[in-house]
Amino acid sequence: MTPSDPTPRHPAADPEADRRRIDELQAQLKKARGTVEKPRAPALVSHRQTAVAYRVLVDMIAGLLVGGFLGYWLGRWLGWAPYALIGGLIVGFAAGVNNAWRAIRVFSEDANKGEDRLP
């Protein structure tokens, strides 16, 4: 270099120092990533709970619809128009509650055991 040459702005590259710095950064990253716990499966539990909730809803609606239809049909056939329909709705509601209760009981038993089986 002659006195008329401008001074370099960047120091000369040291590949060994860069490599050590990269290795140190990678070690710090591994250490930081190792302390983070992986999330459990809350989405799976949420999906199972949602599935049971939909099943309870469908059981209740199906019970009311089937009971109402049978009550209506029986009332038209036997001439017990309002009473058969009301009785059919009550029986359908009771059947829906029974089916919903069984689904909830199976879900809670499986949840206590830790099984992943849907009811």
Phi, psi and omega in degrees: 000135177261161181299339180278343179289139178290153179285141181292142180282327182253138177291164180298141182291135177242097185298327180292319178294320177296319180296316178298318180298317179297317179298320178296319179295320178295321178295320178295321178296316178298320179295317180292320180289329181292333182277344181280126178281141176287141181294145177287199184252067179291333180294323179296316179296319180296320179294321179295317180294321178295320179297318179293320179297318178294323179295319178298316179299314180294320178299317181293314181293317180296319178300316179294318180294314181294314178298318178295317179296314180295321177296318178296314181297316179295321178296321178290324184285316183264350180085018179259049193318294186282329187287321179293321179296314179296317178297319178296320178295321179294315179295319178296321177297316179297319178295320178296318178296319179298313179295320179295318179298318178296319179296318180293320180296316179296318179298315182292324176295317178293323179293323178292327178280338182086018181278155180258017183278134174279142179289000000 
